[in-house]
Amino acid sequence: MTDFAAAAEEAATALSAVMEQTPLQRNAFLSERYGADIWLKREDLSPVRSYKLRGAFTFLSMALKRNPGQARFVCASAGNHAQGFAWACRHFGRHGTVFMPVTTPEQKIMKTRVFGGEYVEVVLTGDFFDASLAAAQDHAARNDAMFVPPFDADDTILGQATVAVEILAALPDPDLVILPVGGGGLAAGVTKYFAARGVSAGFRFVEPETAASLHEALTAGQPVTLAKVSSFVDGAAVARIGARPFAALHAVAPSQVIRVSEGRLCRTMVEMLNVEGVVLEPAGALSIDALADLPPDVLRGRTVVCVVSGGNFDFERLPEVKERAMRHEGRKKYFILRLPQRPGALKDFLGLLGPEDDIARFEYLKKSARNFGSILLGIETKDPAGLPALYARMEENGIVYEDITGNDTLMSLIV
């Protein structure tokens, strides 16, 4: 056993004194679907509903061992890292300052304050994470405070490796482990521990296709900064993978990285909520969603562990998640129609709809100086297979239409 494995097990022991191990649960629903023995490592059931507590706790613990007099810590985060950091500051009785973007949802700000109590101050600054990060690092330098990185630090990676310690203690010989990736700290810690223990499980790494920092780094042979990152999967919306995580993951083949769409991820979130009663944030659903991209022969008869990274989901986002899921499944479509401005034109159009089609959105702008009017139309259907026939009926009746469902810019304006 290497020094890293021993250190990770020591960190896991320290952590077990303050929090229960998160369960490793066999999921019958997913196991039956994929013909495999699928287990979920439920990090969404940690005290702060994500694995980030592990890294923050271990970082502070190691820092205080080296310097017991260290009194102040700082972090920048818009979510899970902030909550894990706040929990750890309160546990160790140290003052912590959390820098968050002004745009951070109130629910996340409130939860960070609850976990930190009197020991944590929240500072809202900047519209985006980069501005908060710069402010946090400047504050740390000016106030003799220690900056606590969310993923790019050896002690943070060591803390995240405790996930692997618990997995192997409960399930010594998994065939495949599926890991979500944001900044890479979790993936680095888990893979390093498996290697240190000589366990030869296979790995797949999962990123949102809109924030594929690991895939791009592996393709380029070094970390690169993505020009654009969607914030929807906020727990994994990282524009550049950490240098230390990349050093641990540099030998991974790009083909081992699965990039998933936001729409399908939403479908997985809704399904897990409706079928299993499991509340997941977008990043927390990544590893489960990736199962759909693996060939049957990779899964069939195998023991598979999906690390469910978090469940900090704001239910005010549920309508958006359901909307995205339905659009991905083809059960909801948006059109711009051109209808003649004459009595009965709308009635004629309604007669073209199929028995499974329902109008969910309708906006009509009538201008008397024109012969035709534009309509924004949203249609929900129980059977997407019937939509081509609807398109054919519209074309046969001379109705000019444009399907705008896939236009993300327009969707962001009208939905």
ZAMINU-53924 format. One record per residue (C-alpha): residue in one letter; x, y, z. Coordinates in Angstrom, 1 decimal. Layout:
BEGIN
- type, east, north, up
- A, X, Y, Z;
...
END
This chain:
BEGIN
- type, east, north, up
- M, 0.0, 0.0, 0.0;
- T, 1.4, 3.4, -1.0;
- D, 1.7, 6.6, 1.1;
- F, -1.3, 8.1, -0.8;
- A, -3.5, 5.1, 0.1;
- A, -2.5, 5.3, 3.8;
- A, -3.1, 9.0, 3.8;
- A, -6.5, 8.7, 2.2;
- E, -7.5, 6.0, 4.8;
- E, -6.3, 8.2, 7.6;
- A, -8.4, 11.1, 6.2;
- A, -11.4, 8.8, 5.9;
- T, -11.0, 7.8, 9.6;
- A, -10.8, 11.5, 10.6;
- L, -13.9, 12.2, 8.5;
- S, -15.9, 9.3, 10.0;
- A, -15.6, 10.9, 13.4;
- V, -17.7, 13.8, 12.3;
- M, -20.0, 12.4, 9.6;
- E, -21.5, 9.0, 8.7;
- Q, -20.4, 7.3, 5.6;
- T, -22.6, 8.0, 2.7;
- P, -24.4, 4.8, 1.6;
- L, -23.4, 2.6, -1.4;
- Q, -26.8, 1.4, -2.6;
- R, -27.7, -1.2, -5.2;
- N, -30.3, 0.3, -7.5;
- A, -32.7, -2.3, -8.8;
- F, -34.4, 0.0, -11.3;
- L, -31.1, 0.8, -13.1;
- S, -29.7, -2.7, -12.7;
- E, -32.7, -4.2, -14.5;
- R, -32.7, -1.6, -17.3;
- Y, -29.0, -2.1, -18.1;
- G, -28.6, -5.8, -17.2;
- A, -25.9, -5.0, -14.8;
- D, -25.3, -4.8, -11.0;
- I, -25.5, -1.0, -10.6;
- W, -24.6, 0.7, -7.3;
- L, -25.0, 4.4, -6.4;
- K, -22.5, 6.1, -4.1;
- R, -24.9, 8.5, -2.5;
- E, -22.9, 11.7, -1.9;
- D, -26.2, 13.6, -2.1;
- L, -26.8, 12.2, 1.4;
- S, -23.8, 13.8, 3.0;
- P, -24.5, 16.5, 5.7;
- V, -24.1, 19.2, 3.0;
- R, -25.7, 17.1, 0.2;
- S, -22.5, 16.8, -1.8;
- Y, -19.0, 15.3, -1.6;
- K, -17.4, 18.7, -1.4;
- L, -17.4, 18.5, 2.4;
- R, -14.7, 15.9, 2.2;
- G, -12.2, 18.0, 0.4;
- A, -12.9, 21.2, 2.5;
- F, -12.7, 19.3, 5.8;
- T, -9.5, 17.5, 4.9;
- F, -7.9, 20.7, 3.6;
- L, -8.6, 22.6, 6.8;
- S, -7.7, 19.6, 9.0;
- M, -4.3, 19.2, 7.3;
- A, -3.7, 23.0, 7.4;
- L, -4.4, 23.2, 11.1;
- K, -2.0, 20.2, 11.8;
- R, 0.8, 22.2, 10.1;
- N, -0.2, 25.5, 11.7;
- P, -2.6, 25.3, 14.6;
- G, -2.7, 29.0, 14.8;
- Q, -4.1, 29.5, 11.4;
- A, -7.3, 31.5, 12.2;
- R, -8.8, 32.6, 8.9;
- F, -9.7, 30.8, 5.7;
- V, -11.2, 32.0, 2.4;
- C, -12.9, 30.3, -0.5;
- A, -14.8, 31.3, -3.7;
- S, -17.8, 29.3, -4.8;
- A, -21.3, 29.5, -6.0;
- G, -22.5, 26.3, -4.5;
- N, -21.4, 23.0, -3.0;
- H, -17.8, 23.9, -2.2;
- A, -19.0, 27.0, -0.3;
- Q, -21.4, 24.8, 1.8;
- G, -18.7, 22.2, 2.6;
- F, -16.2, 25.0, 3.4;
- A, -18.7, 26.6, 5.8;
- W, -19.5, 23.4, 7.5;
- A, -15.7, 22.7, 8.0;
- C, -15.1, 26.2, 9.3;
- R, -17.8, 25.8, 11.9;
- H, -16.5, 22.4, 13.0;
- F, -13.0, 23.7, 13.5;
- G, -14.1, 27.0, 15.0;
- R, -12.2, 29.1, 12.4;
- H, -13.4, 32.2, 10.7;
- G, -14.2, 31.7, 7.0;
- T, -15.1, 34.2, 4.3;
- V, -17.0, 32.9, 1.2;
- F, -17.0, 35.0, -2.0;
- M, -19.9, 34.3, -4.2;
- P, -21.2, 35.9, -7.4;
- V, -24.0, 38.4, -7.0;
- T, -26.1, 36.2, -9.2;
- T, -25.9, 33.2, -6.8;
- P, -29.4, 31.9, -6.0;
- E, -30.6, 33.0, -2.5;
- Q, -31.1, 29.3, -1.5;
- K, -27.4, 28.6, -1.8;
- I, -26.4, 31.8, 0.0;
- M, -28.8, 30.9, 2.9;
- K, -27.6, 27.3, 3.2;
- T, -24.0, 28.5, 3.3;
- R, -24.8, 30.8, 6.1;
- V, -26.7, 28.1, 8.0;
- F, -23.8, 25.7, 7.7;
- G, -21.3, 28.2, 8.8;
- G, -23.2, 30.0, 11.5;
- E, -21.3, 32.7, 13.3;
- Y, -18.0, 31.5, 11.8;
- V, -18.7, 32.3, 8.2;
- E, -19.2, 35.6, 6.3;
- V, -20.6, 35.6, 2.8;
- V, -19.5, 38.4, 0.4;
- L, -21.3, 38.8, -2.8;
- T, -19.2, 40.3, -5.6;
- G, -19.1, 40.1, -9.4;
- D, -21.5, 38.7, -11.8;
- F, -19.5, 35.6, -12.6;
- F, -17.3, 33.1, -10.6;
- D, -14.0, 34.5, -12.0;
- A, -14.6, 37.9, -10.4;
- S, -15.5, 36.2, -7.1;
- L, -12.3, 34.0, -7.3;
- A, -10.1, 37.1, -7.9;
- A, -11.7, 38.9, -5.0;
- A, -11.2, 35.9, -2.7;
- Q, -7.6, 35.4, -3.6;
- D, -6.9, 39.2, -3.1;
- H, -8.7, 39.1, 0.3;
- A, -6.6, 36.1, 1.4;
- A, -3.4, 37.8, 0.5;
- R, -4.3, 41.1, 2.3;
- N, -5.7, 39.4, 5.5;
- D, -3.3, 36.6, 6.3;
- A, -6.0, 34.1, 5.4;
- M, -5.6, 30.7, 3.7;
- F, -7.3, 30.2, 0.4;
- V, -9.1, 26.8, 0.2;
- P, -9.3, 25.6, -3.5;
- P, -12.3, 23.7, -4.6;
- F, -10.3, 21.1, -6.5;
- D, -6.8, 22.1, -7.4;
- A, -4.9, 21.3, -4.2;
- D, -3.3, 18.1, -3.0;
- D, -5.2, 18.1, 0.3;
- T, -8.5, 18.7, -1.4;
- I, -7.8, 15.8, -3.7;
- L, -6.9, 13.6, -0.7;
- G, -10.2, 14.5, 0.9;
- Q, -12.2, 13.5, -2.2;
- A, -10.3, 10.2, -2.3;
- T, -12.2, 9.2, 0.9;
- V, -15.1, 8.5, -1.5;
- A, -13.0, 5.7, -3.0;
- V, -11.9, 4.4, 0.5;
- E, -15.6, 3.9, 1.4;
- I, -16.5, 2.3, -2.0;
- L, -13.8, -0.3, -1.7;
- A, -14.6, -1.0, 1.9;
- A, -18.1, -1.9, 0.9;
- L, -17.5, -3.3, -2.6;
- P, -13.9, -4.6, -2.9;
- D, -13.9, -5.5, -6.6;
- P, -16.1, -3.3, -8.9;
- D, -15.7, -3.7, -12.6;
- L, -16.4, -0.1, -13.6;
- V, -16.6, 3.2, -11.7;
- I, -18.3, 6.2, -13.4;
- L, -17.2, 9.6, -12.1;
- P, -18.6, 13.1, -12.8;
- V, -16.0, 15.7, -13.6;
- G, -15.9, 19.5, -13.0;
- G, -12.6, 20.7, -11.8;
- G, -11.3, 17.1, -11.5;
- G, -10.6, 16.8, -7.8;
- L, -13.0, 13.9, -7.2;
- A, -11.9, 12.0, -10.3;
- A, -8.2, 12.5, -9.4;
- G, -8.7, 11.4, -5.8;
- V, -10.7, 8.3, -6.6;
- T, -8.5, 7.1, -9.4;
- K, -5.3, 7.7, -7.4;
- Y, -6.7, 5.6, -4.5;
- F, -7.7, 2.7, -6.7;
- A, -4.3, 2.7, -8.3;
- A, -2.6, 2.9, -4.9;
- R, -4.5, -0.1, -3.7;
- G, -3.9, -2.0, -6.9;
- V, -7.5, -2.3, -7.8;
- S, -7.9, -2.6, -11.6;
- A, -11.4, -1.3, -12.1;
- G, -12.3, 0.5, -15.3;
- F, -13.3, 4.1, -15.3;
- R, -15.5, 6.4, -17.3;
- F, -15.5, 10.1, -16.7;
- V, -18.6, 12.3, -17.4;
- E, -18.9, 16.0, -18.2;
- P, -21.6, 18.2, -19.5;
- E, -21.0, 18.7, -23.3;
- T, -21.2, 22.4, -22.5;
- A, -18.3, 22.3, -20.0;
- A, -16.0, 19.5, -21.3;
- S, -12.8, 20.8, -19.7;
- L, -11.2, 17.3, -19.1;
- H, -11.9, 16.1, -22.6;
- E, -10.5, 19.2, -24.2;
- A, -7.4, 19.0, -22.0;
- L, -6.8, 15.4, -22.8;
- T, -7.2, 16.1, -26.5;
- A, -4.7, 19.0, -26.3;
- G, -2.3, 17.2, -23.9;
- Q, -2.6, 20.0, -21.4;
- P, -5.2, 22.0, -19.5;
- V, -7.0, 24.5, -21.7;
- T, -9.5, 27.2, -20.9;
- L, -12.8, 26.8, -22.6;
- A, -14.0, 29.9, -24.5;
- K, -17.6, 29.4, -23.3;
- V, -19.2, 27.4, -20.5;
- S, -22.9, 26.9, -19.7;
- S, -23.8, 27.4, -16.1;
- F, -26.8, 25.1, -16.1;
- V, -24.8, 22.1, -14.7;
- D, -23.4, 24.5, -12.1;
- G, -21.7, 21.8, -10.0;
- A, -19.5, 20.9, -13.0;
- A, -19.4, 24.2, -15.0;
- V, -15.6, 24.6, -14.9;
- A, -13.8, 26.3, -17.8;
- R, -10.4, 24.8, -17.0;
- I, -9.6, 21.6, -15.3;
- G, -7.2, 21.9, -12.3;
- A, -3.5, 21.4, -12.9;
- R, -3.1, 18.8, -10.2;
- P, -6.2, 16.8, -11.2;
- F, -5.0, 16.9, -14.8;
- A, -1.6, 15.5, -13.7;
- A, -3.4, 12.6, -12.1;
- L, -5.7, 12.1, -15.1;
- H, -3.3, 12.9, -18.0;
- A, -3.1, 9.2, -19.1;
- V, -6.9, 8.8, -19.5;
- A, -7.9, 8.3, -23.2;
- P, -10.3, 11.0, -24.5;
- S, -12.6, 8.1, -25.5;
- Q, -13.1, 7.3, -21.7;
- V, -14.7, 10.7, -21.3;
- I, -18.5, 10.9, -21.9;
- R, -20.0, 14.2, -22.7;
- V, -23.8, 14.4, -22.1;
- S, -26.4, 16.9, -23.2;
- E, -28.2, 19.1, -20.8;
- G, -31.6, 18.0, -22.2;
- R, -31.0, 14.3, -21.6;
- L, -29.5, 15.1, -18.2;
- C, -32.8, 16.8, -17.3;
- R, -34.7, 13.7, -18.4;
- T, -32.6, 11.6, -16.0;
- M, -33.2, 14.0, -13.1;
- V, -37.0, 13.9, -13.7;
- E, -36.9, 10.1, -14.0;
- M, -34.9, 9.6, -10.8;
- L, -37.3, 11.9, -9.0;
- N, -40.5, 10.3, -10.3;
- V, -39.4, 6.6, -10.2;
- E, -36.9, 6.5, -7.3;
- G, -37.8, 9.5, -5.3;
- V, -34.1, 10.7, -5.5;
- V, -33.6, 14.4, -5.7;
- L, -30.4, 15.2, -7.8;
- E, -28.8, 18.4, -8.9;
- P, -27.7, 18.4, -12.6;
- A, -24.1, 17.5, -11.7;
- G, -25.4, 14.8, -9.4;
- A, -27.1, 13.1, -12.3;
- L, -24.1, 13.0, -14.6;
- S, -22.9, 9.5, -13.7;
- I, -26.3, 7.9, -14.0;
- D, -27.1, 9.7, -17.3;
- A, -23.8, 8.4, -18.8;
- L, -25.0, 4.8, -18.5;
- A, -27.1, 5.4, -21.6;
- D, -23.9, 6.1, -23.7;
- L, -22.1, 2.9, -22.7;
- P, -22.3, -0.1, -25.1;
- P, -24.4, -3.0, -23.7;
- D, -21.3, -5.3, -23.6;
- V, -19.5, -2.8, -21.3;
- L, -22.4, -3.0, -18.8;
- R, -24.0, -6.4, -19.1;
- G, -23.3, -8.6, -16.1;
- R, -20.8, -6.1, -14.7;
- T, -20.6, -4.5, -11.2;
- V, -20.8, -0.8, -11.8;
- V, -20.5, 2.1, -9.3;
- C, -22.0, 5.5, -10.2;
- V, -20.8, 8.3, -7.9;
- V, -23.8, 10.5, -7.3;
- S, -22.0, 13.8, -6.5;
- G, -24.8, 16.0, -5.2;
- G, -28.4, 16.7, -4.5;
- N, -28.5, 20.5, -3.9;
- F, -31.4, 21.2, -6.1;
- D, -33.5, 24.3, -5.9;
- F, -37.1, 23.2, -6.7;
- E, -37.8, 26.6, -8.2;
- R, -35.7, 25.2, -11.1;
- L, -38.0, 22.2, -11.6;
- P, -40.2, 23.7, -14.3;
- E, -37.1, 24.5, -16.3;
- V, -35.7, 21.0, -15.9;
- K, -39.1, 19.5, -16.9;
- E, -39.2, 21.8, -19.9;
- R, -35.7, 20.8, -21.1;
- A, -36.5, 17.1, -20.6;
- M, -39.6, 17.3, -22.7;
- R, -37.9, 19.2, -25.5;
- H, -35.1, 16.6, -25.5;
- E, -37.6, 13.7, -25.7;
- G, -39.4, 15.5, -28.6;
- R, -42.6, 15.8, -26.5;
- K, -42.6, 19.6, -26.6;
- K, -42.0, 21.7, -29.7;
- Y, -42.1, 25.4, -30.4;
- F, -43.0, 27.0, -33.7;
- I, -43.4, 30.3, -35.4;
- L, -46.5, 30.1, -37.7;
- R, -47.7, 32.4, -40.4;
- L, -51.5, 32.3, -40.6;
- P, -53.7, 34.3, -42.9;
- Q, -55.6, 37.1, -41.1;
- R, -59.1, 36.0, -41.9;
- P, -62.0, 34.7, -39.8;
- G, -61.7, 31.0, -39.2;
- A, -58.0, 30.6, -39.9;
- L, -57.1, 29.7, -36.4;
- K, -60.0, 27.2, -36.2;
- D, -58.7, 25.6, -39.4;
- F, -55.3, 25.2, -37.9;
- L, -56.6, 23.7, -34.7;
- G, -58.3, 21.0, -36.8;
- L, -54.9, 19.8, -38.0;
- L, -53.7, 18.9, -34.5;
- G, -53.6, 15.2, -33.6;
- P, -55.5, 13.6, -30.7;
- E, -52.3, 13.5, -28.6;
- D, -51.3, 17.2, -29.3;
- D, -52.0, 19.9, -26.8;
- I, -51.3, 23.7, -27.1;
- A, -49.1, 24.8, -24.2;
- R, -48.1, 28.2, -25.5;
- F, -50.0, 30.6, -27.8;
- E, -49.1, 34.2, -28.7;
- Y, -50.7, 36.0, -31.7;
- L, -49.8, 39.4, -32.9;
- K, -52.4, 40.8, -35.3;
- K, -51.5, 43.8, -37.4;
- S, -54.3, 45.2, -39.6;
- A, -51.9, 46.3, -42.3;
- R, -50.8, 42.8, -43.1;
- N, -52.5, 39.8, -44.7;
- F, -50.7, 37.3, -42.4;
- G, -50.0, 37.2, -38.7;
- S, -47.2, 35.6, -36.8;
- I, -47.9, 33.1, -34.0;
- L, -45.6, 31.7, -31.3;
- L, -46.9, 28.2, -30.7;
- G, -45.9, 25.6, -28.1;
- I, -47.2, 22.1, -28.5;
- E, -47.0, 19.2, -26.0;
- T, -47.6, 15.7, -27.2;
- K, -47.8, 12.3, -25.6;
- D, -46.5, 10.7, -28.8;
- P, -43.6, 12.4, -30.6;
- A, -44.0, 9.8, -33.4;
- G, -47.1, 11.7, -34.5;
- L, -45.4, 15.0, -35.1;
- P, -44.1, 14.2, -38.7;
- A, -47.8, 13.7, -39.7;
- L, -48.7, 17.1, -38.2;
- Y, -45.9, 18.7, -40.2;
- A, -47.2, 17.1, -43.4;
- R, -50.7, 18.3, -42.7;
- M, -49.5, 21.9, -42.1;
- E, -47.6, 21.8, -45.4;
- E, -50.5, 20.3, -47.3;
- N, -52.6, 23.2, -46.1;
- G, -50.1, 25.8, -47.0;
- I, -49.2, 26.8, -43.5;
- V, -45.7, 28.3, -43.3;
- Y, -43.9, 27.4, -40.1;
- E, -40.5, 27.3, -38.5;
- D, -39.5, 24.9, -35.8;
- I, -37.5, 26.9, -33.3;
- T, -37.2, 24.3, -30.5;
- G, -33.5, 23.8, -31.1;
- N, -32.7, 27.5, -31.1;
- D, -31.1, 28.0, -27.7;
- T, -31.1, 31.8, -28.0;
- L, -34.8, 32.0, -28.7;
- M, -35.6, 29.4, -26.1;
- S, -33.8, 31.5, -23.4;
- L, -36.0, 34.5, -24.4;
- I, -39.4, 32.8, -24.6;
- V, -39.3, 30.0, -22.0;
END
